Amino acid sequence: MERGYHTKNEIFSQTEAWANALDVVEAQRSRLEPLLQSDYTQVLFIGCGSTHYLSLAAATLFQDLSGKLARGLPGGELWMNPHFATPNNNLRRKTLLIAISRSGSTTETVRAVEAFKALDGGTVLALTNYPDQPLVEMADLALVVEKGQEQSVAQTRSFASLFVTTTALALIAAGRRSELGDLRRLPAVGERLLRDYDPLARQWGENLTLDRFYFLGSGFRYGLACEANLKMKEMTLTHTEPFHFLEFRHGPKSMITETTAVVGLLSDTTRSHEQRVLEEAEGLGARVLSLAENDATVNFQSGLAEILRGVLYLPVLQAIAYYRSLAKGLNPDRPVNLTSVVVLD
């Protein structure tokens, strides 16, 4: 079997998992609506590694859409410091905990849920890709997106499927049911992006003169920039860092050389400020790649509202990491020193 076979398959088939995520949400909508529209004081999203970054993006998106206070935390922080996350009994009882784990068995996440429940916490909603796992058994309600399952260590299809799930949850929490149907248009757009921008992804990935990558994003896109950074780091052993757009000016831009790549996940609402950061980076010698609905290196041309199309930033960046891994003689299916699930004694 060729190196990276599973990773390639999982990246290029991920739109099926996006559709499956929407099917799963729809099947549970009668239970999700009263749950997500309840009078919670806060919503906590937790995960580890990729799913921590998913939690950052999902919490920002959820708060923006629903108006409810939402935060993203690493599972290990809630496990080891539950009083920090939920500092008093009343707050805990009025907290919705959304625990995200590809495997459903990551130790930190499972123990975080145990700690939360032991302190008389509120409701637990689990998001995962595998049934019959500890997280599913512990949750009050679990959404299992089975088509997001993977054989690779690095998360691609699973991350994207669970991010689509959280986007749908945010819409339900906000009472914006009509826009759930718009999410059904995402798979067709994703397939087109993977097809049309595959040559560009290969070109960027195989350019080994680039020795460092910086991923920039604002709002919920910051969590996605963190995840794109992690994929590049895991698969290719390249120096990479994520930043909020405007923070890149405050020190990190000193690292720019002619072998630097700066990748910008552009928004609609704050694009004028973000574009200036990319122009400054390019002026200092960096190679710049931008992703946006229009007028960028990668153009979504989805016709969807900005708040709905977050998952579209992922496929081309995942493909760049895949091609770079192969070009460096690595195996993206099995990143160095990593396992697909972190299980502690």
C-alpha positions in Angstrom: 0.0 0.0 0.0 1.4 3.4 -1.0 2.6 5.8 1.7 -0.2 8.1 2.8 -3.0 6.0 1.3 -5.4 6.4 4.2 -4.7 10.1 4.7 -5.3 10.8 1.0 -8.5 8.8 1.0 -9.8 10.5 4.2 -9.1 14.0 2.9 -10.6 13.4 -0.5 -13.7 11.6 0.8 -14.5 13.8 3.7 -17.5 15.5 2.2 -19.5 12.2 2.6 -18.8 12.6 6.4 -20.0 16.2 6.3 -23.3 15.0 4.9 -23.4 12.2 7.5 -22.9 14.8 10.3 -26.0 16.7 9.1 -28.0 13.4 9.0 -27.0 12.6 12.5 -28.0 16.1 13.8 -31.3 15.9 11.9 -32.1 12.5 13.4 -31.7 13.9 16.9 -33.1 17.4 16.3 -36.2 16.8 18.5 -33.9 16.2 21.5 -31.3 18.8 20.5 -33.7 21.7 20.3 -34.9 21.7 23.9 -31.4 20.9 25.1 -29.5 23.6 23.2 -32.2 26.2 23.7 -32.3 25.7 27.5 -31.3 28.5 29.9 -27.7 27.6 30.4 -25.3 30.1 32.0 -22.4 28.8 29.9 -21.5 26.2 27.4 -18.1 24.5 27.7 -16.6 22.8 24.6 -13.7 20.4 25.5 -11.3 18.2 23.4 -7.7 17.3 23.1 -5.2 18.0 20.3 -7.2 18.6 17.2 -10.5 18.5 19.0 -9.3 21.1 21.4 -8.8 23.4 18.4 -12.2 22.3 17.2 -13.5 23.4 20.6 -12.0 26.8 20.3 -13.6 27.4 16.8 -16.9 25.8 17.9 -17.2 27.9 21.1 -16.6 31.1 19.2 -19.1 30.2 16.5 -21.7 29.0 19.1 -21.4 32.2 21.1 -21.6 34.4 18.0 -24.8 32.7 16.7 -26.6 31.9 20.0 -25.6 34.8 22.2 -24.8 32.4 25.0 -21.5 32.5 26.8 -19.3 29.7 25.3 -15.7 28.7 26.0 -13.3 26.1 24.6 -10.9 24.3 26.9 -8.5 21.4 26.7 -10.0 18.3 28.3 -7.0 18.0 30.5 -7.6 21.4 32.0 -11.2 20.5 33.0 -10.0 17.2 34.4 -7.2 18.6 36.5 -8.7 22.0 37.3 -12.5 21.5 37.3 -13.0 24.4 39.8 -11.4 26.8 37.4 -13.7 25.9 34.6 -16.8 25.9 36.8 -15.9 27.8 40.0 -19.2 27.3 41.9 -22.1 24.9 42.2 -24.7 27.1 40.7 -22.6 27.7 37.6 -21.8 24.0 37.2 -25.5 23.0 37.3 -26.2 25.6 34.6 -23.4 24.5 32.3 -23.8 22.5 29.1 -20.6 20.5 28.6 -20.0 19.5 24.9 -17.2 16.9 24.9 -15.6 16.2 21.6 -13.4 13.1 20.9 -12.8 11.4 17.6 -12.3 8.0 19.3 -14.6 8.6 22.3 -12.0 7.1 24.5 -9.3 9.8 25.0 -8.3 9.6 28.6 -8.2 13.3 29.4 -11.6 13.9 27.9 -13.2 10.9 29.6 -11.7 12.0 32.9 -12.8 15.6 32.4 -16.4 14.4 32.0 -16.0 12.3 35.1 -14.7 15.3 37.1 -17.5 17.5 35.8 -20.2 15.0 36.8 -18.6 14.3 40.2 -19.0 18.0 41.0 -22.7 17.9 40.3 -22.3 19.5 36.9 -25.0 20.0 34.2 -25.8 18.2 31.0 -23.1 16.4 28.9 -23.4 16.2 25.1 -20.8 14.0 23.4 -19.6 14.4 19.8 -17.6 11.5 18.4 -17.0 9.2 15.4 -17.2 5.9 17.2 -20.1 4.2 19.0 -19.9 2.0 22.1 -17.1 4.0 23.6 -16.8 5.4 27.2 -17.7 9.0 26.2 -20.9 7.8 24.5 -21.9 5.8 27.6 -21.2 8.7 30.0 -23.1 11.4 28.0 -26.7 12.4 28.4 -26.9 12.5 24.6 -24.3 11.5 22.1 -24.0 12.3 18.4 -21.9 9.7 16.5 -20.7 10.6 13.0 -19.5 7.2 11.9 -18.5 8.2 8.3 -15.8 10.4 9.9 -13.9 7.4 11.2 -10.2 7.2 10.2 -7.3 4.8 10.0 -4.7 7.6 9.9 -3.3 9.1 13.1 -3.7 12.7 12.0 -7.3 13.9 12.0 -8.7 15.3 8.8 -12.1 13.8 7.9 -13.1 13.3 11.5 -12.2 16.9 12.4 -14.2 18.3 9.5 -17.2 16.1 10.2 -17.4 17.1 13.8 -16.9 20.8 13.0 -19.9 20.6 10.7 -21.8 19.0 13.6 -20.9 21.9 15.9 -22.0 24.4 13.2 -25.4 22.8 13.0 -25.6 22.8 16.8 -25.0 26.5 16.9 -27.7 27.1 14.4 -30.2 25.1 16.5 -29.2 26.9 19.7 -29.8 30.2 17.9 -33.2 29.0 16.6 -32.1 29.5 13.0 -33.6 26.3 11.7 -34.0 27.6 8.1 -30.2 27.8 7.7 -29.7 24.1 8.5 -30.8 23.4 5.0 -28.2 25.7 3.6 -25.5 23.5 5.2 -26.6 20.7 2.8 -24.8 22.7 0.1 -21.4 22.3 1.7 -20.5 18.8 0.4 -20.8 19.8 -3.2 -18.7 22.9 -2.7 -16.1 20.9 -0.8 -15.9 18.3 -3.6 -15.3 21.1 -6.1 -12.6 22.7 -4.0 -10.7 19.4 -3.6 -10.9 18.8 -7.4 -10.1 22.3 -8.6 -7.4 23.1 -6.1 -5.6 19.8 -5.9 -2.9 21.0 -8.3 -2.3 24.1 -6.2 -2.2 22.0 -3.0 0.4 19.7 -4.6 2.5 22.7 -5.8 2.6 24.3 -2.3 3.1 21.0 -0.6 6.0 19.9 -2.8 7.8 23.3 -2.5 10.4 22.3 0.1 12.2 25.6 -0.2 9.6 26.8 2.3 10.8 26.0 5.8 8.2 27.6 8.1 4.5 28.2 7.9 2.3 30.7 9.8 -1.5 30.3 9.9 -3.6 33.3 10.6 -7.3 33.5 11.5 -9.7 35.8 13.3 -12.9 34.9 15.2 -13.8 31.2 14.9 -11.2 31.0 12.1 -8.5 31.2 14.7 -9.3 27.7 15.9 -9.3 26.4 12.3 -5.9 28.1 11.8 -4.6 26.2 14.9 -5.8 23.0 13.4 -4.3 23.7 10.0 -1.0 24.4 11.9 -1.2 21.1 13.7 -1.8 19.1 10.5 1.3 20.7 9.0 3.3 20.1 12.2 2.2 16.4 12.6 2.4 15.3 9.1 5.5 17.2 7.9 7.6 18.0 11.0 7.8 21.6 9.8 8.1 24.6 12.0 4.6 26.1 12.1 2.7 28.5 14.4 -0.9 29.9 14.4 -1.8 33.5 15.3 -4.7 35.8 15.4 -4.3 38.1 12.3 -3.4 41.3 14.1 -1.3 39.6 16.7 1.1 38.6 13.9 2.4 42.1 13.8 3.3 42.0 17.5 6.6 40.1 17.2 6.0 37.0 15.1 6.5 38.9 11.8 10.2 39.3 12.7 10.5 35.6 11.8 9.6 36.2 8.1 12.2 35.3 5.5 12.0 34.5 1.8 11.4 30.8 2.8 8.3 31.7 4.9 4.8 30.8 4.0 2.0 32.9 5.6 -1.5 31.4 5.2 -4.5 33.6 5.8 -8.0 32.4 6.6 -9.8 35.6 5.5 -13.2 36.7 6.8 -15.8 38.9 5.1 -16.4 41.3 8.0 -12.8 42.1 9.0 -11.1 41.4 5.7 -9.7 44.9 5.1 -7.6 44.6 8.3 -6.6 41.0 7.6 -5.6 41.7 4.1 -3.2 44.4 5.2 -1.4 41.9 7.4 -0.9 39.6 4.4 0.3 42.5 2.3 2.9 43.4 5.0 4.1 39.8 5.2 4.4 39.6 1.4 6.3 42.9 1.4 8.8 41.4 3.8 9.4 38.5 1.5 6.9 35.8 2.6 5.0 33.6 0.2 1.3 34.3 0.9 -1.7 31.9 0.4 -5.2 33.2 1.2 -8.5 31.5 1.5 -11.9 33.3 1.2 -15.2 33.3 -0.5 -13.8 35.4 -3.4 -10.7 37.3 -4.5 -8.2 35.0 -2.8 -5.7 32.3 -3.7 -8.4 29.7 -2.9 -11.9 30.9 -3.7 -14.9 29.1 -2.1 -17.6 30.8 -4.3 -20.1 28.9 -2.2 -22.9 31.5 -2.0 -23.3 30.6 1.7 -23.3 33.0 4.6 -19.9 33.5 6.2 -21.0 31.8 9.5 -22.0 28.6 7.6 -18.9 27.9 5.5 -16.1 27.5 8.0 -15.4 23.9 7.1 -14.4 25.0 3.6 -11.1 26.4 4.9 -9.9 22.9 5.8 -9.6 20.6 2.7 -7.0 22.4 0.7 -4.8 23.1 3.7 -5.0 19.4 4.7 -4.1 18.4 1.2 -1.0 20.7 1.3 0.2 19.0 4.4 -0.4 15.6 2.8 1.7 16.5 -0.3 4.4 18.1 1.8 4.7 14.9 4.0 5.2 12.8 0.9 7.7 15.2 -0.6 9.8 15.0 2.6 9.7 11.2 2.5 7.4 10.8 5.5 4.3 8.8 5.9 1.3 11.0 6.7 -0.7 8.0 7.9 1.8 7.5 10.8 3.3 10.7 12.0 6.4 10.4 14.1 6.0 9.7 17.8 2.2 9.9 17.7 -0.7 7.5 18.2 -4.3 7.9 17.1 -5.6 7.8 20.7 -3.9 9.0 23.9 -4.7 6.5 26.6 -3.2 7.1 30.1 -2.7 4.6 32.9 
